[in-house]
Amino acid sequence: MILTGMGPVSPMPTDGAKIFASLYALFSGLVFVTVMGVTLAPLVHRLLHKFNIDEKDLGR
């Protein structure tokens, strides 16, 4: 629910709950991006090798 932007099902009654939900959403988003990067990096690396794309071709 948090990562999709749908938000909580019911309103949060306290400021502590709102702060927790905000920090948890940030943490979840960062963890999601990190895990996807680590998971997809080998696949992207393999694709670059498959198409013979070197770093000099990328302008590095």
BELVEN-V930841 format. One record per residue. N is the residue number from 0. OMEGA is omega in degrees with one decimal (none if undefined). Layout:
BEGIN
N;OMEGA, N;OMEGA
END
This chain:
BEGIN
0;-176.6, 1;-177.5, 2;-179.2, 3;178.7, 4;-179.8, 5;178.7, 6;-178.7, 7;-179.0, 8;179.9, 9;-179.9, 10;179.4, 11;-171.8, 12;-173.6, 13;177.1, 14;178.2, 15;178.8, 16;179.6, 17;178.1, 18;178.2, 19;-179.0, 20;179.4, 21;-179.7, 22;178.7, 23;178.2, 24;177.7, 25;179.7, 26;-179.5, 27;179.4, 28;179.4, 29;178.7, 30;179.9, 31;-179.6, 32;-180.0, 33;-179.0, 34;179.2, 35;177.7, 36;179.7, 37;-179.5, 38;-174.6, 39;-177.7, 40;178.9, 41;178.7, 42;178.6, 43;178.4, 44;179.2, 45;178.4, 46;177.8, 47;177.2, 48;-179.3, 49;-179.3, 50;178.9, 51;177.7, 52;179.7, 53;178.7, 54;-179.7, 55;176.4, 56;-179.8, 57;179.3, 58;179.8, 59;none
END
